[in-house]
Amino acid sequence: MDNQLESVRETLLMGPGPSSVFTEVYQALARPTIGHLDPKFIEIMDGIKTFLQQILRTRNRLTIPISGTGSAGMETSFVNLVETGDDVLILINGVFGKRMQDVASRLGARVDALEFEWGKPVDPDQVKKQLAKKRYKLVAIVHAETSTGVRNPVGEVADLLKDNDALFLVDTVTSLGGIPVEADLWQADAIYSGTQKCLSCPPGLAPLTFSEKAVQKTLQRKTKVPNWYLDLTMIVNYWEGSKRAYHHTAPINMLYGLYQSLFNILTEGLENVFARHRECHLALVASLESSGLEMLVEPEFRLPMLNSVKIPAGVDEAKVRQKLLDDYRIEIGSGLGPLAGKIWRIGVMGHTARLENIKRFTDALNQILS
Ligand SMILES: *Cc1c(COP(=O)(O)O)cnc(C)c1O
């Protein structure tokens, strides 16, 4: 019998995620599985909570990884914080804002969507006007819109909400570990992320933090959280306190992986990690532009970890990606929605963000295009 796994080859992951995984994370994943209530494992969980507080820049007590990918973090935030009939405002300029709208709508929230052109940032002036029109229970924004490569001005939107009752929810799936995420400074009430973008772990966990205000909202719900698996009022009893009650079996080895990736990032130092992303981004843009290619997003709002470049006229974009994968073992992403066929999305996330990787990719692309 053939084992299909034997022919899996290492790929330089330069798409919108997953990113290349730290070697130490692969080693961590292979450590012996122990019990999810083993005191040693509880120590590791406590370590993860502390590391997450550091990388999210928060003192929030409720700071834990959710079992599931980034979207599970999104779902956890909405199912715990939203009740039927709540007025919710979602700021949308790409796929992930749209996904938030879908998730909130399924919960029976009254969702207003403030939409902006894909490839352009959310405009705080328009948000301000909308906030003056209605009182919202929750306002949600995506920090790094992976579908376009836009960095949204979360700090400015946060300032608009500082004397507003609305809960503030921020998606940092792609930004965390690549650019500063300032949970406490923003006074964000809920933030979620994912492991396979700038944290350079395989997909499978969603770091999440809730402010005290968000915790209170969850505890004071009129109705039960409508999702058993993601109900934080139960999950916290496993992650906190002296009892550590079983809720669902923690994905032990994935949590080893997350522990190790956070360990790597914090050991390198957050500022150094951000600088490495920026340096690689600038090198990539310089090389693409010197080859005559054009970036989609204005420099001020570009994400270092997700670079959208316009596809030159007459080029079969899918063929180029196929050749990159087949001949060079490099993966990049295509455009989504209105940008399908118009851009490539080049990820420079986490462990992928190394100058030698940028050179390997741009050399390959230049060869293919010529
Ligand atoms: C990738 C991503 C998600 C979804 O994460 P999954 O791990 O694919 O579930 C959500 N938001 C943003 C901004 C993302 O980039």
Ligand as a Chemical Component Dictionary entry (heavy atoms), coordinates in Angstrom:
data_LIG
# 
_chem_comp.id                   LIG 
_chem_comp.type                 NON-POLYMER 
_chem_comp.pdbx_formal_charge   0 
_chem_comp.three_letter_code    LIG 
# 
loop_
_chem_comp_atom.comp_id 
_chem_comp_atom.atom_id 
_chem_comp_atom.alt_atom_id 
_chem_comp_atom.type_symbol 
_chem_comp_atom.charge 
_chem_comp_atom.model_Cartn_x 
_chem_comp_atom.model_Cartn_y 
_chem_comp_atom.model_Cartn_z 
_chem_comp_atom.pdbx_ordinal 
LIG C1 C1 C 0 -7.326  33.709 7.048 1  
LIG C2 C2 C 0 -8.227  34.721 7.634 2  
LIG C3 C3 C 0 -9.385  34.389 8.357 3  
LIG C4 C4 C 0 -9.904  32.997 8.462 4  
LIG O1 O1 O 0 -9.010  32.146 9.020 5  
LIG P1 P1 P 0 -9.089  30.563 8.717 6  
LIG O2 O2 O 0 -7.889  30.089 9.450 7  
LIG O3 O3 O 0 -8.989  30.425 7.229 8  
LIG O4 O4 O 0 -10.347 30.050 9.259 9  
LIG C5 C5 C 0 -10.109 35.403 8.934 10 
LIG N1 N1 N 0 -9.741  36.683 8.808 11 
LIG C6 C6 C 0 -8.653  37.055 8.094 12 
LIG C7 C7 C 0 -8.299  38.493 7.985 13 
LIG C8 C8 C 0 -7.869  36.084 7.486 14 
LIG O5 O5 O 0 -6.794  36.433 6.787 15 
# 
loop_
_chem_comp_bond.comp_id 
_chem_comp_bond.atom_id_1 
_chem_comp_bond.atom_id_2 
_chem_comp_bond.value_order 
_chem_comp_bond.pdbx_ordinal 
LIG C1 C2 SING 1  
LIG C2 C3 SING 2  
LIG C2 C8 DOUB 3  
LIG C3 C4 SING 4  
LIG C3 C5 DOUB 5  
LIG C4 O1 SING 6  
LIG O1 P1 SING 7  
LIG P1 O2 DOUB 8  
LIG P1 O3 SING 9  
LIG P1 O4 SING 10 
LIG C5 N1 SING 11 
LIG N1 C6 DOUB 12 
LIG C6 C7 SING 13 
LIG C6 C8 SING 14 
LIG C8 O5 SING 15 
# 
